[in-house]
Amino acid sequence: MSDTGLRIGELAARSNRSVHAIRWYESQGLMPGVARDAGGRRVYHVIHLGWLDLMHRLRRTGSIAEMREYTALVREGRSSLGQRKELLQAYCVRAQATITQWLQALELIDGKIAFYDEWLATGQPPALLPHQSRPEALPTAARAPKKLRKPRCSPER
């Protein structure tokens, strides 16, 4: 059915989402542009693949209410472009904050691993506690984490 659209099973297979998940997104009002064929069956399009991916990621970084708000803005069309951008910038700021927290957690965990490595190697507990680890005791990856690209919501951009 690729020429005229996708059935829900095809969309599920191509999006790596379950039929149940796709129906949930639709029941929550989070799937704009879903048509029905003459038999009343849902007809999806390739654009829904990207949409499902966006909704999945927004769900991980925001609320369902915000997802509904974004979807409603998309339905409004071109007049809501600025509002959509602002809403996505708020998501971006939250995602950046989460990434920072995860990098801090990774640094602490790497320090704790280095602490145990030293203890196991010497047979003696190190002088410093894991949360006080020396940068030189950390693995290279923890000392110099890869620099993330500055997102568009960064004040420095």
Stockholm file with secondary structure:
# STOCKHOLM 1.0

chainA/1-157         MSDTGLRIGELAARSNRSVHAIRWYESQGLMPGVARDAGGRRVYHVIHLGWLDLMHRLRRTGSIAEMREYTALVREGRSSLGQRKELLQAYCVRAQATITQWLQALELIDGKIAFYDEWLATGQPPALLPHQSRPEALPTAARAPKKLRKPRCSPER
#=GR chainA/1-157 SS CTTTCBCHHHHHHHHTCCHHHHHHHHHTTCCTTCEECTTSCEEBCTHHHHHHHHHHHHHHHSCHHHHHHHHHHHHHCGGGHHHHHHHHHHHHHHHHHHHHHHHHHHHHHHHHHHHHHHHHHHSSCCSSCGGGCCGGGSCHHHHSCCCCCCCTTCTTC
#=GC SS_cons         CTTTCBCHHHHHHHHTCCHHHHHHHHHTTCCTTCEECTTSCEEBCTHHHHHHHHHHHHHHHSCHHHHHHHHHHHHHCGGGHHHHHHHHHHHHHHHHHHHHHHHHHHHHHHHHHHHHHHHHHHSSCCSSCGGGCCGGGSCHHHHSCCCCCCCTTCTTC
//
